Amino acid sequence: MQDAYRIEVREVDLTEQPEVVGEYGIWSTPALVIDGELAFVGRVNERELGQKLAAATERTG
C-alpha cells in the first residue's frame, strides 16, 4: 500500500502580498517554497523537484 501525503500548493501574487518576499527571501519569480524554505528560483527541474518533495514527505511522514 502506498502512503499518501498532503501537499499544499498556493499561487501568490507578490504585488498583492509583498510580505512573502521578505518572509522567504524571494528575489525572482517564479519561486517555489517547500517546507517554509525557498527551494527553487526560476525553472524547476522535474528530477530535482521530485527529490525535494520526497525529502519533505520523509520529514513529515
N, C-alpha and C positions, 0 to 999 in steps of 0.2 A: 504494500500500500504506500502510495506517495504522500508525503507530508504536504500540507497546504500552508502557505504563508500569506499574510496580508501586507500589501504594499500600497501606500497612499501616494497618489500622483496628483500634483496640482500644477496648473499653469499660472504664473504670476506676472502681471504687467508691472514692471519696475517703475514706470512713471506714475502709477497709481499707488504703489506700495514701496516707496524708496527706502524704508527702514530695512527691507530684506537685503538690500545691497550691503549695508554695514554688518548686518547680523551674520551673513555667510561669507563676506569678503568677495562678493561677485564683482568682477571688473570688466566683464564682457559677456555677451549673450550669443548663442544660448549657453546656459549653465545648468548643471544637474547636481542637486544636493542629495546625498544618500546618508541616512542616519545622522542628520544635522551637520554634516561636513561637506564642503564643496568637493565633489568627486571629479567633475569634468567641466571644462570650458571649451566651447566650440563643438565640432563634430565628434560624436561618440562612436568609438569602435565597438562593434557588436560583441566581440570576444571579451574585451576589457569590461564592458558593461555587465556581461554575464558573470564574470569573476567577482566584480564588486557587489553585485546583488547576491551572489552565492555566499560571499563572506558576511554580508549584512544579515542574511537569514540565519546563518550559523550562530551569530552573536545573539539573535533574538529568539531563535527556535529552541 
